[in-house]
Amino acid sequence: MKKNVVVYVVVFLAALALGFGMVAMLKPSSKPEPKQSAKTAARRPTRPSASEPVSIKDKVLKEIAESDPQSLIPAETQPEPEVQSLPQEEAKPELELSVTYAGVVYNGNSFRLSGYKVLGTEEPMLIVLKDVESGKSYTDTGGKIDNIAHNLSGNYTLELRDQNSALVQSRSISVKKPQMSATELTGIIAECDGDTERGKSTVSGAFASYANCSVVCNGKKSSMRALFSCRNEGVNVTVTKLVYSLNGKIIKVEAKSDE
């Protein structure tokens, strides 16, 4: 009987010890985790958290770094070579054939053209006048073109050429017949007999500008009013030369008197 009691006590104590042991194993440990040293934390690679997705760029760079680490080392920058600018050629001046002050002097069945200018250069240029009807050409000599034959239309072409005779510029001009001849103007001055106002009203329509017309008498500067007033002093006036604009208007008068 005593033997059975001892057995029961031993079994009870063993079961009690086993129960305490299970409870101790299930209870969380209250001891703090050991702190990592700074060296250990530095060696451990940083992993991206689950909340921060890895970008494609970072992923590609990681793959390149794993396959070829040297490729991510920036190469030494080389200085860019200096670009030497080539000397620029001086711009050639643009040439212009001006006929603004061109003058026409008639001589029977032909006329002379002068007063045209080439703007943009001081070098001598070849200027040629071409008759659009007959195709005949007239070459400039000393700033004038002489003995130009009349055509029915009065249309001509003035050409500017370089030293190689290559055409640089072409101007179409129309030469109209004059409205009054030198002989006609001489007769009107005599007929007006010193009446300057009558003379002006009679001839002013034939002038490009009656007041501003260039007038030379006996080699001296004069005016149309002075030519008409000569008859008041009994002086005869003869018009020796008229210069016309391209539209046939008088722009210059040359005369002589018998004083």
C-alpha positions in Angstrom: 0.0 0.0 0.0 2.8 2.4 0.9 4.6 1.5 -2.2 1.6 2.5 -4.4 1.4 5.9 -2.6 5.0 6.6 -3.3 4.5 5.8 -7.0 1.5 8.2 -7.2 3.5 11.0 -5.6 6.4 10.6 -8.0 4.1 10.6 -11.0 2.3 13.7 -9.7 5.6 15.6 -9.2 6.8 14.6 -12.6 3.6 15.9 -14.2 3.8 19.1 -12.3 7.4 19.7 -13.4 6.5 19.0 -17.0 3.7 21.6 -16.8 5.9 24.3 -15.5 8.4 23.6 -18.2 5.8 24.0 -20.9 4.6 27.3 -19.5 8.2 28.6 -19.4 8.8 27.7 -23.0 5.6 29.5 -24.2 6.3 32.7 -22.3 8.1 35.4 -24.5 11.5 36.4 -23.4 11.8 39.8 -21.8 15.5 40.1 -22.5 16.4 42.8 -25.1 18.0 41.8 -28.3 21.7 42.4 -28.5 22.6 45.7 -30.2 24.5 45.5 -33.5 27.8 47.2 -33.7 28.4 50.0 -36.2 30.8 47.8 -38.2 28.3 45.0 -38.4 25.6 47.4 -39.6 27.9 49.0 -42.2 28.8 45.6 -43.7 25.2 44.5 -44.0 23.7 45.6 -47.4 20.7 47.8 -47.2 17.7 46.1 -48.8 14.8 48.1 -50.1 11.7 47.9 -48.0 8.6 46.2 -49.3 6.8 49.5 -49.4 9.4 51.2 -51.7 9.4 49.5 -55.1 12.7 49.3 -57.0 12.8 51.5 -60.1 13.7 50.1 -63.5 16.7 52.4 -63.7 18.0 51.1 -60.3 17.4 47.5 -61.4 19.4 48.0 -64.7 22.2 49.7 -62.9 22.3 46.9 -60.4 22.5 44.3 -63.2 25.3 46.3 -64.9 27.2 46.6 -61.6 27.0 42.9 -61.0 28.1 42.0 -64.6 30.7 44.8 -65.2 31.5 47.0 -62.1 34.0 49.1 -64.1 31.4 50.4 -66.5 29.9 52.5 -63.8 33.1 54.4 -63.0 32.9 57.8 -64.7 35.6 58.2 -67.4 37.9 61.2 -67.2 36.5 64.1 -69.2 38.6 65.2 -72.1 38.7 68.9 -73.0 36.8 69.6 -76.2 39.1 70.6 -79.1 39.1 74.3 -79.9 37.3 75.0 -83.2 39.2 77.6 -85.2 36.9 79.8 -87.2 37.8 80.3 -90.8 38.3 83.8 -92.0 35.1 85.1 -93.6 35.3 86.6 -97.1 34.3 90.2 -97.3 30.8 90.5 -98.7 30.8 91.9 -102.2 28.8 95.1 -102.6 25.5 94.7 -104.5 25.7 96.5 -107.8 22.8 98.6 -109.0 22.3 100.2 -112.4 20.7 103.6 -111.8 19.0 105.5 -114.6 17.4 108.1 -112.3 19.3 111.0 -113.9 19.7 109.6 -117.3 19.7 112.2 -120.1 18.9 112.1 -123.8 20.3 114.4 -126.4 18.8 114.2 -129.9 20.8 114.6 -133.1 18.7 114.1 -136.2 17.7 110.4 -136.5 19.9 109.3 -133.5 20.4 110.2 -129.9 22.9 110.0 -127.1 22.2 108.5 -123.7 24.2 109.6 -120.6 23.8 110.2 -116.9 23.2 106.6 -115.9 25.3 105.3 -112.9 26.5 102.0 -111.5 26.1 102.1 -107.7 28.1 99.9 -105.3 31.5 99.9 -107.0 34.1 102.3 -108.3 35.5 99.8 -110.8 34.7 100.3 -114.5 31.8 98.2 -115.7 30.7 97.3 -119.1 27.3 98.8 -120.0 25.4 97.9 -123.1 22.2 99.3 -124.6 20.2 96.8 -126.6 17.5 97.7 -129.1 14.6 95.2 -128.3 13.2 95.6 -131.9 16.3 95.2 -134.0 18.5 93.4 -131.5 21.4 95.8 -132.2 23.7 96.6 -129.2 25.4 99.8 -128.3 28.4 99.9 -125.9 29.1 102.6 -123.3 32.2 104.8 -124.0 33.2 107.2 -121.3 29.9 107.3 -119.5 27.7 107.8 -122.6 26.3 105.8 -125.5 26.3 107.6 -128.8 24.5 107.3 -132.1 21.5 105.2 -130.9 19.0 104.8 -133.7 15.4 105.5 -133.0 12.9 102.7 -133.1 9.2 102.8 -133.3 8.4 101.7 -129.7 11.2 103.6 -127.9 11.9 100.4 -125.8 15.5 99.4 -125.0 17.3 97.3 -122.5 20.2 98.6 -120.5 22.6 95.8 -119.3 25.3 95.9 -116.7 28.0 93.3 -117.3 31.2 92.3 -115.4 34.7 92.0 -116.9 33.8 88.5 -118.2 30.8 89.9 -120.0 28.4 87.9 -117.8 25.2 89.8 -117.2 24.9 91.3 -113.8 21.7 93.4 -114.1 19.3 94.3 -116.8 17.0 97.4 -116.9 14.2 98.0 -119.3 14.0 101.7 -120.3 11.5 103.6 -122.5 12.8 106.6 -124.4 10.0 108.9 -125.4 10.3 111.5 -128.2 10.8 115.1 -127.0 7.8 117.5 -126.9 9.9 120.5 -128.0 13.0 121.0 -130.0 15.8 123.5 -129.5 14.7 125.4 -132.7 11.1 125.6 -131.4 12.2 126.9 -128.0 14.4 129.6 -129.7 11.4 130.8 -131.7 9.1 131.0 -128.7 11.7 133.1 -126.7 11.8 135.5 -129.7 8.0 135.6 -130.1 7.3 136.4 -126.4 9.5 139.5 -126.8 10.5 139.8 -123.1 7.1 138.7 -121.7 8.4 136.2 -119.1 5.0 135.2 -117.7 3.7 134.5 -121.2 6.9 132.5 -122.0 6.5 130.4 -118.9 2.9 129.5 -119.6 3.8 128.6 -123.2 6.7 126.3 -122.6 6.4 125.0 -118.9 4.6 121.8 -120.0 7.6 120.7 -122.0 9.9 120.9 -118.9 10.4 118.3 -116.2 10.6 121.2 -113.8 10.6 124.8 -115.3 11.8 126.4 -112.1 14.6 123.9 -111.3 15.8 123.3 -114.9 19.5 123.6 -115.4 20.1 126.6 -117.7 23.5 127.8 -119.1 23.9 130.8 -121.3 27.3 131.8 -122.8 28.9 129.3 -120.4 27.4 130.9 -117.3 24.6 129.7 -115.0 21.3 131.3 -115.9 17.5 130.7 -115.8 14.6 130.5 -118.2 13.2 133.8 -116.9 16.5 135.4 -117.7 16.5 134.0 -121.3 12.9 135.4 -121.9 13.8 138.8 -120.4 16.8 139.3 -122.7 14.5 140.6 -125.4 13.7 143.6 -123.2 17.3 144.7 -123.7 17.2 143.9 -127.5 19.4 140.8 -127.0 18.7 137.8 -129.2 18.9 134.3 -127.7 19.6 131.0 -129.5 19.0 127.7 -127.8 21.9 125.4 -128.9 21.2 122.2 -127.0 18.5 120.5 -125.0 18.8 117.5 -122.7 15.7 115.4 -122.1 14.6 112.9 -119.5 13.6 109.5 -120.6 10.0 110.6 -120.8 10.9 113.4 -123.3 10.8 116.3 -120.8 13.5 119.1 -120.9 15.9 118.9 -118.0 18.8 121.1 -119.3 19.0 124.1 -121.6 22.2 125.4 -123.2 22.0 128.7 -125.1 24.0 131.7 -126.3 23.1 135.4 -126.7 24.6 138.1 -128.9 25.3 140.6 -126.2 
